Amino acid sequence: MKLVRRAADTFVFDMGKREKRLLLEVLKLYPLIPTAHHRVSKAADATQLRENQKLLEEALGERKQQNKRLLLAMLNDGQRFKETDSGCQLTLSSRQTEWLLQVVNDIRVGSWLVLGEPDEKTGKPIELSKENARYYAAMEFCGYFQMVLLDALEAQS
């Protein structure tokens, strides 16, 4: 996948047929980070902390459901992907690009969580199995996709 055109507030990315299929499959994983993973800052009052945490989780849950609806609408938009001889072109506005970057980041971090938060630097390698291999692939692809989206946004600045 690569940025092929940028005009004002629009980005056009060229992607192969396999990349498109992989992107669509990976996006089906959204949302992947559990709402309970996000924590409010520590407060002196335990009751207030629990109430604030509950409010945070409710707000995040609603936001993720809204994002899921927006994601489905975007992917079902007939103008979003235009078929080409080699695959397709994906057209996004700046706002959609930033938003898609957030969605892809959720999938990448969520995949990392599913994999047990591996960290080679601390001696905690990824332990792949049949059950979690798809999350490893999703994490790696999302990293690649994030790089392309970030490069496009940085080129705009």
Buried (B, 14 or more C-beta within 10 A) or exposed (E): BEBEEBEEEEBBBBBEEEBBEBBEEBBEBBBBBEBEEEEBEEEEEEEEBEEBBEEBBEEBBEEBEEBBEBBEEBEEEEEBBEEEEEBBBBBBEBEBBEBBBEBBBBBBBBBBBBBEEBEEEEEEEBEEEEEBEBBBBBBEBBBBBBEBBEEBBEEEE
